[in-house]
Amino acid sequence: MQTKPFDNVKGILFDMDGVVHVGNSPVPGAADTLKYLDSKGIPYRLLTNTTTLPPEKLWRKMVNMGLPVTSDVIVTVHQAAVAYLRRNPNGKCYLLVDDDVLPVYKGLPQSESHPDYIVIGDIGNRWSYTLLNEIFNLVMDGAEMVALHKGRFWQTERGLRMDIGAFVSGLEYTTGKQATVIGKPSPTFFETALKDLGLDKKEVIMVGDDIETDIGGAQRVGIAGVLVKTGKYRQEDVERSSVVPDAVLSSVAELKDLL
């Protein structure tokens, strides 16, 4: 495990929720770390599997918390999903996403009765047996599940909360078909961020609070992973995982010691 500064780091990828903020509160020291990177000319991107907010609202949320970020550093799963769906310009979508993010998908053909793709995001209390059975039958009829992510849970200011991975995994089990996963730990999402930075994977490190999604996902594409003990971090998850982080920090506030 890394105990001394990394060599040749030219860019940073951060998970957002749990790393630079938890809910509506910034992680102590996160703003200073981002200012430090700016002062050193080290570019970074904030990667998020968050599906309930469009890019503009995510950016305003960061600013309102006092985090010194510009809108262009945020890379969302919705942007990656739209790019994927546009590969088939005639493909019809059934969008199971929060109403606030529907404008991001404007212009894509849509159908709830005969879709080619079922885009699965966080829809809160709209989940029900009736809806799950509807999706099940559409997939059995040939629709492709496009999961914005398969997260198990996330950290809120009120504690842990179950994520959509349970629904996606249940649908995979019952249909016998695998969903196309867009967000972390999908290699495509990390590669999208690398392309945005214009850097090679060996020149970048990923900082996250999820041993599997953030650290394991990054390492599988050749990016070093730095685990922070904030957000959803749980020691028992680390002990159960086969993933070994390249470094472990108490929080993002300590990152500059590795650079």
C-alpha positions, 0 to 999 in steps of 0.5 A: 500500500502506498505510504509515500507520494505518488510519482507522475500524478498529472490529474485526479478523479474524485467520487463526489458524494462521500468524498468531497461532500456528504449530503449537503455538507462539505467534507472538512478540508475538501475545499482546501484540497481543491484550491491546492490542486488549482494552485498547482495546476493539477486538473481534476474531475468529479465523477458521480453516479448520482441520478437525481440531479442534472449537471447544472443543479449538481454544480450549483449544489457544490458552489452553495456548499462553498466548494470552489468548482466550475461546471466543466469539472463534473462528469455525470452518469447521465452524460455517459448514458446519453452518449451510449443511447445515441449510438442507436439514433432510432432506439426508443427509451423508457426513462425510469429517472427522476423528473428533474433529469428528464431534460438531459434526455431531450431529443431521444425517442421514447416509448413506455410500451415498446422500448428498445432500452429501459434506462434505470435510475433512482426513482425513490418511492415510485418503485413497486412490485407492479413496476418491477413486473412491468420492466420484467415483461418488457425485458423478456420481450427484448428490451435492454436494461441500461442501468445508470449504476448498480450501487448497493447503498450510499451515505446520507446525513441521516445514515445509509440508504439502499440504492438501485443496485438491488432492483437491477440485480433482481431484474437480472436474476429474474430475466436471466439477462444482464444490464448494461451498466453506465456508471462506476464501476463501468470502464466506459465511465472512467475512460470518459473521464480520462478522455475529458482530462486528456491524460493517460490512465498512468498519470491519474489517480482515483479518490473514492469512498467505495472499495468496489465501485470507486477503487476496484473499478478504477484499478480494473482500467489501470488507474491507481485507487486511493480510498478515503475513510469518509462517506460510505466507507466501512472497515468491514467492507474493506476486509471482505473485499478482494480489492486492495487500495493503492493508498488509504487516507482518513479524508480527502484533506490528506490528499496533498501529502500523496502528491 
